[in-house]
Amino acid sequence: MQHIVSSDWLAGEIKRNNKNLVIVDTRFNLSNPNEGYKQYLEGHLPGAVYVDLEKHLSAPIDKHGGRHPLPQVDKLAKKLGDLGISNDSHVVIYDDQGGMNASRLWWLLNYIGVSNAAVLDGGFKKWTIENNSITTVVPNPSPKTLLPQLNNEWKSVNHFDVQKKLNQTDTILIDSRENPRYLGEFEPIDAVAGHIPGAKNYFWKDVLNKEGSWKESEALITHFSDIPLDKEIIVYCGSGVSACPNILALKEAGYSNVKLYAGSWSDWISYPDNPIAVGNERVGDK
């Protein structure tokens, strides 16, 4: 199954009643945590179940680990199993944030052993623009068993791993935040501004086109053309969520050795001895 699917493809799978298909709504508003579920109740894709970024796709905040620590694997597997997802499910995920939250669940699913997972291109907005049906009916899925089978190719790294990789020529760090935050000129969320020394800035929204859909593979190859295919790539953002669209885009562009720094910047700065850089080191293609 491809990493990104179109509304037409998904509509076809719904029409033919694909028994392995599970659609997941991940809409979420960081400034209003209840809004995503409210939107879901007001209208969602047929058969879609809902997961909450902070309740289900993140662990509670601690001293370290960042603002959205990875959830405990067993708890995540139990939650997703209760929603009808098994290791063999074909999962399609959407949001209305350009794929940011959807990509977080996409990464988590691949990490715990559900490889048939994809993000809906254009999300809820494109689905409705193309006159596809929505519903207010909340499904009652039959629980399935999801057995976590951790995939080392998708494993995350922690701040100790990143420390060891600083100044290593075989590893490239990618900062997925908007450029002013990377430069340290503006920091609306975290207590310290700047970036991890040596990181290159590729703002995650630059993997989307003007209409909010994912760029084609050829355009993504061009976008990341300064990054050699044989390098290890570690991707981070503010809290480990908006890094995931960049990981998806890198996979689409043919990169295989791509890892998530799950704690990201908010974890990095929780260790006062970690070095911090400001200013421009290399800005990703616009």
N, C-alpha and C positions, 0 to 999 in steps of 0.2 A: 504494500500500500504506500502511495506517495505521501510526502510530508504535508502537502497542501492540496486541497480538493476544491472544486468549483461548486457553486450553487446548483448548476445543472446536474452534475454528477450526483450530488447528495439527494436532490429531488428525485432522481431516477432510482436511487437505492431505497428511498422511502416508498416510492410507488410500487416497487417490486417486493416490498415487505421483507427486506434483508433481515433475517432473524439474528444475525451476529452484530448488527449495527446498533451502536449506542451513541446518542447525541448528547453532548454536555454543554450547558450554558454556564459560562464563567464570568459574566458581567459583574463588575465590581467598581465602586468608587471609593478611593482612598480617603477622601474628605467626608464621605457619608457612607459608612460601611453597610448600612441597611438598604441602600438604593438599588444595588444589583438584584437582590432577591425580589424587591418590590417590582422592578422592571420585568423580571421573569414571570411573576404572577400576573402582570398586566398583559403579557403576550410573549410567547416563545415558539421555537420551532416545534413541529409536531413530534411528540414523544420525548422531547428533551428533558433531562434531569438537570438539577442545579447543584453546583459546588461553590463554596465560598472561599475566596483567596486566603483570608486570614483564619477562618475556622477550620478549613479542611486541607488547604494546600500549604499551610505554614504551621510551625510549632510556636508555642508561646515565647515571647521575647524574654531573653535572659541578659546577663552582663555581656556576654559575647555571642556571636552567631548572627548578628545583624538584625534588621527590622522585620525580616520575613525568613526566619530559620526554616530549614527543610523539615517537613513533618516526619514524625516517626513512621518508618516504613510499614510496620504491622498495622498501625491505626489507619494509615492511608489506604492500605489494601482492604481492610475491613469496610471502610466507608465506601470505596469504589465498588467492592463486591456487593454491598447492600443496594447499590444503585444499578446493579445488573451487569457489571463489567467483570469479565473473566480474562484469563491470559489470552484467549483466542478471540476476544471481541474486536470488532472493527469500530474504533472510537473516533468520532468527529467532534471537534471542540470549536466553540465560537465565543466571541465577546463583542463589545463595541468600542474597544480600545486599540484598534489596529492589530490585534492578535497578541498583545502583550500578555494578558492573563491566560489566554488560550495556550500560548506557547509554554507557559510555566507548567500547565498540566501535561501538555505534549511531552515536555522533557521528563517530567516525573514518571509518566507512563512508560516511556522507553527505558528509563533507569530501573524500574521495578519489574520489567519483563513483559510489558504489553507493547509489542513492536508495531502492531497495526493501528497506529494513531496518527491523526492528521488534523490540521487546522483548516477551518473553513475560510476560503479566500474572501476578503471583504467583510466577513463577519455578519452580524445581525443586520446592519445597514444595507449591505448589498443584497442580502437575501430578500429583504422587504422591497427594495427598489425594483428588483426583478419580478415582483408580484408573486412571490412564492407565499404559501399559506403560513399563518401563525395561529396559535391556539392559546387558550387560557386553561386548558385541561391539564392538570398535574398528573403525570403517570404514576402508577403503582408497580414498579418493576419487580420481577421475581429475583430475589437475591442469588448471586452467583459466588463461586469460590475463586478468589484471586490469590494465587500463591506467589509471593514476591520471589523473583529470580533476578538478583541484582546483576546488571550488565556492566562489566568493568569499563567497556568502551564509553559509557555514559556517566561514569562516576564523577562526583564533585570533588573539589579540592578545598582545603582550609587555608588559613592564613600562614601556617607553618610551611605548607607546600609552596605558597606564593613567595614567601621569604627566600626559600631555597632557589627559586627560579629567577630572582632579580638579577639582571645583568647577564643572564645566560643566553647565548646566541641561538640556542635551539628551541627557545620558547618565546612566544609573542603574547603579550598581555593586551587585551582589547577592553577599553572603557566604553560602555554603551550609553553613557549619559549625554545630555545635550552639551554642546561645546562650552558655554560659559561656566557650567558646573565643573567640567573637566579642567578648565583653565584655572579654576579657583576664584573666578570673578564674582560668582553668585552661588549661594548654597541655601536653598529654601527649606531643606528638610533636615540634613545632618549637622552635627555640631561643629564640624571642621570642613573647610573647603580645600579643594585640590584633587590630586589623583595619585595613584600608585606610581612610583618612579619607573620610567621606561614604557609605560602604557601608551598605546596608540588610540586615538579617539575615533570611533565609528559610531555615531549616533544611531540608535536602533531604528528610528523612524525613517532613516535614509534607505532602508531595504524595501520601502513601500513606494508606489508611484503616486502621482498627484491625486488619483481617485481613491487611494487608500487600500489598493490591492497590492499583493506581493509582486515585486519585480520578477521578470522572467529569469531563468537560470543564467542566460548569457549576460544580462545586465548585472546580475549579482557577481558573476565571475569578474566582470570589469570593475565593479565596485571594490572588490577585495583583491585586485590584481597586484597590489604591493606586498601581499602576504604569500610567501612560498607555500606550496601545497604540502611539503614534507615537514613543516614545522609543527611543534606542539602549540596549540592555541588555548589560552585561558581567558575566558570572557567574564567580565563582571559589570555591575551597574551600581545602583545605590543600595539595593537590598536583595538582589538575586532574582528579580522578576523580569525587568526589561532587558536583562542580558539574554534571556531565552529566545526572543525573536532573532537576535544576531546569531545564536547557535543554529537555529533552524535555517537561516539564510546561508550560513557557512556550509551547512550540510548540503543544501541545494546547489551551492557553488562547487561542490566536490571535495570539501575538506573533511577528513575523517578523524583526525586526532584533535578533537575539540572538547574542552572541559569547562564546566561551570564552577566559578568561585562563588559558592552559594551564599556565603555571608556578605560578600561584596564590600563596597566602600564603608557601609555602616558597621561592618565587623572589623575591617582593617583599622579604622580610627578608634576602636574600642581598646586597642593595645597602644598605650602612649609612646612606646619606644619604636613603633613602626615608622619608617621614613615617609615623608609626604612631599610631593612635587607640585609646583604651580607653573602656569605658563604653558606654552605650546611645545610639544615634542613632535607631534605629527597628527594632523587633522585628517580624518577619513574623507574619502571622496564625497562630494555633495551631489 
